[in-house]
């Protein structure tokens, strides 16, 4: 019993002459003891457990420690016996709860070997329940039962190595496997296989955790740690078989042929690995037949998928062949139509070429006529220009200048223009003296040349003509545009 119970004092007895309250309670407990033993011997374990539980809380705890220890032992035997009965009737969840009550009873410190044996039995019931769990609620109930011992302190007498294996098995194997299975059953109704692929990854994590516990942690805790770790192989088998189930569901989905066939291959590998682990465990394992059937089922599914893929590809080839034949027939029809239309097209082309030739000939004639008229217009303009300049260079009142020589007048005009260009800045009186003209006549001639575009420049207020070429004007305009805002002084 716990030390606190041993230190407690018995309740005070009655000081009267009759039977004390304690004696009366002890008499009741003795009667309950007989009833509990009778129920236990008859196999009525629920009734016996209820009576033993009532007895354990009575005053007998203070007066008879040996009887109290025996009561607690009978309570444990009742719970384990009820667990066995539930397991025989395949009510594994109730069996797990009964064994949990034994493990969690801190008032009765079981030896470490007995605790490990209870834990292994409980885990076997967990695995058996998972084999028959048909929905996510069943997995959720089992996860709640397993999680009820999450805060269990390390029992007295259990070494740290065995306790480490105990905790790792709960955290990294059973809880993760139950969560993955619960989500797997919920995802099974979804149309897309993406959630199933996530569950496959979680199952693979469970398998790796089992391998780590069995291979790396089995040495912890000595023989007890090894016993506790070796039982993890059952969960690895379940995880591998559920990988196969998930792969089968992916293979039955609407994914591509390659994805579905690859899922079959992965499922077969997982089922074969599960069968290998089952065969290596020795004895007739409950999942051995299921492993065999899973392998056969996945192999048959793969063969069917390969056959359907080949049939679909053959059908696709036939469709493509039919489409090809249709395309060839259409090409032949188009070729026939082309042959039938070639003569019509040739005649139409010849007619078009004839019309184009006539059009070109008319265009050439029109061009020649236009050039002739242009030449006549140029000649006429030259004659008009000559007549105008002939008048400009006529003599004054004294008749000093004669205009009877056409060649001489043209040379004089060019000389006048060259003089303005060469001198750049030319006073009008100098030009008048040079060519024997009056200043006003020079001014009139310069203005006439400017209007005809023969010279460009400006006249200042002092009677000087400043010749500015077109290039110079463009340079000044570009400079003004670049500066943006300028003054007259800047331009000068």
LINRA-V913898 format. One record per run of one state. SS is the DSSP state (@ for helix, = for strand, . for the rest). FROM is the first residue (numbers start at 1). LEN is the number of residues. Records with the same first field share a line. If there is no record, write none. Layout:
SS=FROM-LEN ; FROM-LEN
This chain:
.=1-2 ; 8-13 ; 43-2 ; 57-3 ; 64-1 ; 89-3 ; 104-8 ; 133-3 ; 148-12 ; 188-6 ; 217-5 ; 231-1 ; 252-5 ; 281-7 ; 393-13 ; 424-1 ; 436-3 ; 453-4 ; 460-4 ; 468-2 ; 484-4 ; 492-1
@=3-5 ; 21-22 ; 45-12 ; 60-4 ; 65-24 ; 92-12 ; 112-21 ; 136-12 ; 160-28 ; 194-23 ; 222-9 ; 232-20 ; 257-24 ; 288-105 ; 406-18 ; 428-8 ; 439-14 ; 470-14 ; 488-4
==425-3 ; 457-3 ; 464-4
